[in-house]
Amino acid sequence: MIDGFYVMAYRQIIKFFRARSRIIGSIVNPLIWLGFFGLGWANVFNFPLAKEIFGGVDYLTFLAPGILGMTVFTSSFISGISIIWDKQFGFMKEVLVAPSSRIAAMAGRLFGDSLTTLLQGAIILGFMYPLATSLKPYGALPSFLLAFLASVAFSSLGVIIALKMRSLEGFQLIINFLMIPLLFLSGAFYPINTMPLWMKVLAYLDPLTYGVDGMRYYLAGTSVLTPLLDWIMLVTLATGLLLIASAIFRRATIE
């Protein structure tokens, strides 16, 4: 069981480092958002009243945890693409007929994907500290723990969707349909308490909301929800979605 977990985790990490275009894209895209979107709007909201809107911090400090959450979310969610590729190239069949535990194999895959996502988040956070100088350095560690839980949750969700799909195009269509609403409802770019009521309801149903809010609490010192609620929700979601993904994978058949 341990061997299956280790092998799959190692495979996902090696695949990530060999895909140079994926590494560059996963780093450059958040930096573009932080640079063009963040620095641009930081000047728009450069007046005293704006800090009250963003919980007592400047907009760039408010946005930085949101960019970290966006990085974790997008990288984790699209990791399900590797499931589609494994189906098409026959690797999935080898995993399904292997004598090791399917649950261990799935857990290892998700653990490996989450580690690579954390690495991307650490690189992005390293670029954010010089730009958003009000960010708290000691908030990095708890933010990474929250990011890991969020990554496990969204990697599991991506795998759940991918296990039900047969084509890469269909998977990308569903992912693109879900990603933008989940991002904008999470409070990554603007406060939840400024949303209309119907959006607030959807925001509280968005799993990413709790990751962004928790990271913002530790990095920027402001949040809408309580940190305890953020931890409870992320632990529950990560555990639940991991169990669901493992259960679906355990019942998967070779086509």
Protein Blocks (a to p, Z undefined) as FASTA:
>chain_A
ZZmmmmmmmmmmmmmmmmmmlmmmmmmmmmmmmmmmmmmmmmmmmcfklmmmnoopafkl
mmmmmmmmmmmmmmmmmmmmmmmmmmmnommmmmmmpmbdfklmmmmmmmmmmmmmmmmm
mmmmmmmmmmmmmbcfklmmmmmmmmmmmmmmmmmmmmmmmmmpcbfklmmmmmmmmmmm
mmmmnommbcfklpcfklmmmmmmpmklmmmmmmmmmmnopafbdfklmmmmmmmmmmmm
mmmmmmmmmmpccZZ
